[in-house]
Amino acid sequence: MSAKEIELLAAYWTLAGDVYPCGPAEISPFPMRDRCEAASRAGWSGIGLILDDLEYSVGKYGLSGVKNILSDTDIKYFELEILMDWYLDGEARAKSDSFRRRVIELGGELGMRNLKIGANPFDQSPADFGRMTDEFAKLCQDVATVGATVAIEFMPFSPIRNIGDALKIAEGAEQPNGGLMVDHWHVARGGSPYSEVARIPARFIKGVELDDVGAQVKGTLFEDSSFNRQLCGEGAGDCSAFIDALQQAGCTLPYYGVELISASHRKLPLDEMAKRAYDTTIAQFPAKNVTSA
């Protein structure tokens, strides 16, 4: 990937401000227009949103207003997250299916490129990979109707813990738009070597998220993920080696996502959040391949 082709997408939590997963509130205190404008000024080419935040923005601006914001700020790429419980039954599945329908509806209207999904971190039941595979195939077919991909985010604190677990599902489902979200934090905290990333079949890499890990795990893994992620190059991981492993795998995505969920980062002013996250990430790419935004 040459320098001019390197584009970055700010995943939701990167620019959401002082909110975090499963916190008292998850909707960003910053209006969507402000976030998109800050992203554009800093050099980002895409953004990610959670459904609740998108619904709030649709209520505020209208669907046409949200479209205009994305267009006005030159946001080329748009992702939504995170669908859980897509493989369960009962009330949890009913709620998941409602989320699924709305994500597909809004995603279709707004040009969603990718939907991130995962296994619920609070699901303590043994992983039923056969069922997960069947349900993932159906989900991919549903999302294909709006031209988007579906990426399983493996998380070491969830029933889909690592690259191998996620690949088992994606390979079994064998859907052209289905694969993995490969997040550096989850790779590192899950104990996977970068050589394993390099062996992921390129057709199954549907999303990437760059970030770094702290030198020590603070609290539970879920808490460490929500409060202690580091800017790229400022943690104990090797972001450049992770990027190199993705390229060895043959990753051909048009952009790299960046997901910063950090107690210190989210307290910064919006423009500083956007610029620091962008600048520290782009610095991980070989200098000969990078042009300034």
C-alpha positions as CSV (number, residue, x, y, z in Angstrom):
1,M,0.0,0.0,0.0
2,S,1.6,3.2,-1.1
3,A,1.6,6.4,1.0
4,K,-1.3,8.1,-0.8
5,E,-3.4,5.0,-0.4
6,I,-3.0,4.9,3.4
7,E,-6.3,6.1,4.8
8,L,-7.5,5.9,8.4
9,L,-11.0,5.5,9.9
10,A,-11.6,6.6,13.5
11,A,-13.7,3.9,15.2
12,Y,-16.4,5.2,17.4
13,W,-14.6,5.4,20.8
14,T,-11.6,7.1,19.3
15,L,-13.5,10.4,19.0
16,A,-16.5,9.8,21.2
17,G,-15.2,11.8,24.1
18,D,-15.8,11.0,27.8
19,V,-17.9,7.8,27.3
20,Y,-16.9,4.1,27.2
21,P,-18.4,0.7,26.5
22,C,-21.1,-0.3,29.1
23,G,-20.7,3.0,30.9
24,P,-23.5,5.1,32.3
25,A,-23.9,6.7,28.9
26,E,-22.5,5.6,25.5
27,I,-23.8,8.5,23.3
28,S,-21.0,11.0,22.6
29,P,-21.2,14.4,24.3
30,F,-19.8,15.9,21.0
31,P,-22.4,16.4,18.2
32,M,-21.8,14.3,15.2
33,R,-21.0,17.3,12.9
34,D,-18.3,18.4,15.4
35,R,-16.7,15.0,15.4
36,C,-16.8,14.7,11.6
37,E,-15.3,18.1,11.1
38,A,-12.6,17.4,13.7
39,A,-11.9,14.1,11.9
40,S,-11.6,15.8,8.5
41,R,-9.3,18.5,9.8
42,A,-7.0,15.9,11.3
43,G,-6.8,13.8,8.1
44,W,-9.2,10.9,8.8
45,S,-11.1,9.4,5.8
46,G,-13.7,7.5,7.8
47,I,-15.6,7.2,11.0
48,G,-17.4,4.5,13.0
49,L,-20.5,4.8,15.1
50,I,-22.4,2.7,17.5
51,L,-26.1,2.4,16.7
52,D,-27.4,4.4,19.7
53,D,-25.2,7.4,18.8
54,L,-26.4,7.2,15.2
55,E,-30.0,7.0,16.3
56,Y,-29.5,10.1,18.4
57,S,-27.9,12.0,15.5
58,V,-30.7,10.9,13.2
59,G,-33.2,12.3,15.7
60,K,-31.3,15.5,15.9
61,Y,-30.4,16.1,12.2
62,G,-32.7,13.7,10.3
63,L,-31.4,11.0,8.1
64,S,-30.8,13.5,5.3
65,G,-28.9,15.7,7.7
66,V,-26.6,12.8,8.7
67,K,-25.9,12.1,5.0
68,N,-25.1,15.8,4.5
69,I,-22.7,15.8,7.5
70,L,-20.8,12.8,6.0
71,S,-20.7,14.4,2.6
72,D,-19.8,17.9,3.8
73,T,-16.8,16.7,5.8
74,D,-15.5,14.3,3.1
75,I,-16.0,11.2,5.2
76,K,-15.5,8.4,2.6
77,Y,-15.9,5.3,4.8
78,F,-18.5,4.5,7.4
79,E,-18.8,1.6,9.9
80,L,-21.4,0.6,12.5
81,E,-21.0,-1.5,15.6
82,I,-21.4,-3.7,17.6
83,L,-24.0,-6.4,17.0
84,M,-24.1,-9.0,19.9
85,D,-26.2,-12.1,20.6
86,W,-26.7,-12.9,17.0
87,Y,-26.3,-16.6,17.7
88,L,-28.5,-16.9,20.8
89,D,-32.2,-17.6,21.4
90,G,-35.0,-16.0,23.5
91,E,-35.2,-12.4,24.6
92,A,-31.5,-11.7,23.9
93,R,-31.9,-12.8,20.3
94,A,-35.1,-10.8,19.9
95,K,-33.2,-7.7,20.9
96,S,-30.3,-8.6,18.7
97,D,-32.6,-9.1,15.7
98,S,-34.2,-5.7,16.3
99,F,-30.7,-4.1,16.3
100,R,-29.8,-6.1,13.2
101,R,-32.8,-4.8,11.2
102,R,-32.1,-1.2,12.2
103,V,-28.4,-1.4,11.4
104,I,-29.1,-2.9,8.0
105,E,-31.8,-0.2,7.3
106,L,-29.7,2.8,8.4
107,G,-26.5,1.2,7.0
108,G,-28.1,0.8,3.6
109,E,-29.2,4.5,3.6
110,L,-25.8,5.8,4.7
111,G,-23.5,3.6,2.7
112,M,-22.2,1.4,5.6
113,R,-19.1,-0.4,4.5
114,N,-18.7,-2.7,7.4
115,L,-20.6,-4.0,10.4
116,K,-18.6,-5.1,13.4
117,I,-20.1,-8.0,15.5
118,G,-18.9,-9.9,18.5
119,A,-19.7,-12.5,21.1
120,N,-21.1,-10.9,24.3
121,P,-18.4,-10.6,26.9
122,F,-21.0,-11.4,29.6
123,D,-22.1,-14.6,27.9
124,Q,-20.7,-17.4,30.2
125,S,-22.1,-20.3,28.2
126,P,-19.7,-22.6,26.3
127,A,-19.1,-21.5,22.7
128,D,-21.3,-23.4,20.2
129,F,-19.2,-22.9,17.1
130,G,-21.5,-25.0,14.9
131,R,-24.4,-22.7,15.7
132,M,-22.3,-19.6,15.5
133,T,-21.2,-20.6,12.0
134,D,-24.7,-21.2,10.8
135,E,-26.0,-17.9,12.2
136,F,-23.0,-16.0,10.9
137,A,-23.7,-17.2,7.4
138,K,-27.3,-16.0,7.7
139,L,-26.2,-12.7,9.1
140,C,-23.7,-12.2,6.3
141,Q,-26.4,-12.9,3.7
142,D,-28.7,-10.3,5.3
143,V,-26.0,-7.6,5.4
144,A,-25.0,-8.4,1.8
145,T,-28.3,-6.9,0.7
146,V,-26.8,-3.4,1.5
147,G,-23.4,-4.2,0.0
148,A,-21.5,-4.3,3.4
149,T,-19.1,-6.7,5.0
150,V,-19.5,-8.3,8.4
151,A,-16.4,-8.6,10.7
152,I,-16.2,-10.8,13.8
153,E,-14.2,-9.1,16.5
154,F,-12.6,-11.8,18.6
155,M,-12.0,-10.7,22.2
156,P,-10.0,-12.6,24.8
157,F,-12.8,-11.9,27.4
158,S,-15.6,-13.3,25.2
159,P,-16.7,-16.7,23.9
160,I,-14.9,-16.0,20.6
161,R,-11.5,-15.5,22.1
162,N,-8.9,-15.4,19.4
163,I,-8.0,-15.6,15.7
164,G,-8.5,-19.3,15.6
165,D,-12.0,-19.2,17.1
166,A,-13.1,-16.4,14.7
167,L,-11.5,-18.1,11.7
168,K,-13.3,-21.4,12.5
169,I,-16.6,-19.5,12.2
170,A,-15.7,-17.5,9.1
171,E,-14.2,-20.4,7.2
172,G,-17.2,-22.6,8.0
173,A,-19.7,-20.0,6.9
174,E,-17.6,-19.2,3.7
175,Q,-19.5,-16.0,2.9
176,P,-17.8,-13.6,0.5
177,N,-18.6,-10.6,2.7
178,G,-17.8,-12.3,6.1
179,G,-14.6,-12.4,8.0
180,L,-12.6,-11.0,10.9
181,M,-12.0,-7.6,12.6
182,V,-8.4,-7.9,13.5
183,D,-7.7,-5.5,16.4
184,H,-4.2,-5.1,17.7
185,W,-5.3,-4.9,21.3
186,H,-7.2,-8.2,21.2
187,V,-4.3,-9.8,19.3
188,A,-1.8,-8.7,21.9
189,R,-3.8,-9.3,25.0
190,G,-5.0,-12.7,23.6
191,G,-1.4,-13.8,23.3
192,S,-1.4,-14.3,19.5
193,P,2.0,-13.8,17.8
194,Y,2.1,-11.5,14.8
195,S,3.1,-14.5,12.8
196,E,-0.4,-15.8,13.3
197,V,-1.8,-12.5,11.9
198,A,0.4,-12.9,8.9
199,R,-1.2,-16.3,8.2
200,I,-4.8,-15.1,8.2
201,P,-6.2,-15.7,4.6
202,A,-6.6,-12.2,3.1
203,R,-10.1,-12.9,2.0
204,F,-11.2,-13.1,5.7
205,I,-9.7,-9.8,6.8
206,K,-12.7,-7.6,6.7
207,G,-11.6,-5.0,9.2
208,V,-8.5,-3.8,11.1
209,E,-8.2,-1.7,14.2
210,L,-4.9,-0.2,15.3
211,D,-4.1,0.8,18.9
212,D,-1.6,-0.2,21.5
213,V,-1.5,-2.0,24.9
214,G,-0.3,-0.9,28.3
215,A,2.8,-2.5,29.8
216,Q,0.5,-4.2,32.4
217,V,-3.1,-5.3,32.4
218,K,-5.1,-3.0,34.7
219,G,-8.1,-4.7,36.3
220,T,-10.0,-7.3,34.3
221,L,-9.3,-7.7,30.6
222,F,-12.6,-6.0,29.9
223,E,-11.6,-3.1,32.1
224,D,-8.1,-2.9,30.6
225,S,-9.8,-2.8,27.1
226,S,-12.1,0.0,28.2
227,F,-9.8,2.2,30.1
228,N,-6.2,1.4,29.3
229,R,-5.6,1.3,25.6
230,Q,-2.6,3.3,24.4
231,L,-2.0,5.5,21.4
232,C,-0.1,3.6,18.6
233,G,3.6,3.5,19.4
234,E,3.1,4.7,23.0
235,G,2.4,1.2,24.5
236,A,4.2,-2.1,25.0
237,G,3.1,-3.6,21.6
238,D,4.7,-3.2,18.2
239,C,2.2,-1.5,16.0
240,S,4.6,-1.4,13.0
241,A,5.1,-5.2,13.2
242,F,1.4,-5.7,13.4
243,I,0.9,-3.6,10.3
244,D,3.7,-5.6,8.6
245,A,2.0,-8.8,9.5
246,L,-1.3,-7.6,8.0
247,Q,0.5,-6.7,4.8
248,Q,2.3,-10.1,4.8
249,A,-1.2,-11.7,5.0
250,G,-2.2,-9.8,1.8
251,C,-4.6,-7.3,3.5
252,T,-6.1,-5.2,0.7
253,L,-8.5,-3.0,2.7
254,P,-8.7,0.6,1.5
255,Y,-8.3,1.9,5.0
256,Y,-7.1,1.0,8.5
257,G,-9.4,1.6,11.5
258,V,-8.1,3.0,14.8
259,E,-9.8,2.2,18.1
260,L,-8.7,4.1,21.2
261,I,-10.6,3.4,24.3
262,S,-8.7,5.2,27.0
263,A,-9.5,7.0,30.2
264,S,-6.9,9.7,29.5
265,H,-7.4,10.1,25.8
266,R,-11.2,10.6,26.0
267,K,-10.7,13.6,28.4
268,L,-8.8,15.6,25.7
269,P,-10.4,18.4,23.6
270,L,-12.0,17.0,20.5
271,D,-9.5,18.4,18.0
272,E,-6.6,17.2,20.1
273,M,-8.1,13.7,20.3
274,A,-8.5,13.6,16.6
275,K,-5.0,14.9,15.8
276,R,-3.1,12.9,18.4
277,A,-4.8,9.6,17.4
278,Y,-4.2,10.3,13.7
279,D,-0.6,11.4,13.9
280,T,0.6,8.6,16.2
281,T,-1.1,6.0,14.0
282,I,0.2,7.3,10.7
283,A,3.7,7.4,12.2
284,Q,3.6,3.5,12.4
285,F,3.7,3.2,8.6
286,P,7.1,3.2,6.8
287,A,8.1,6.9,6.2
288,K,8.6,6.3,2.5
289,N,5.0,5.3,2.3
290,V,3.4,8.2,4.1
291,T,2.4,11.6,3.0
292,S,1.1,14.3,5.4
293,A,-2.6,14.9,5.6
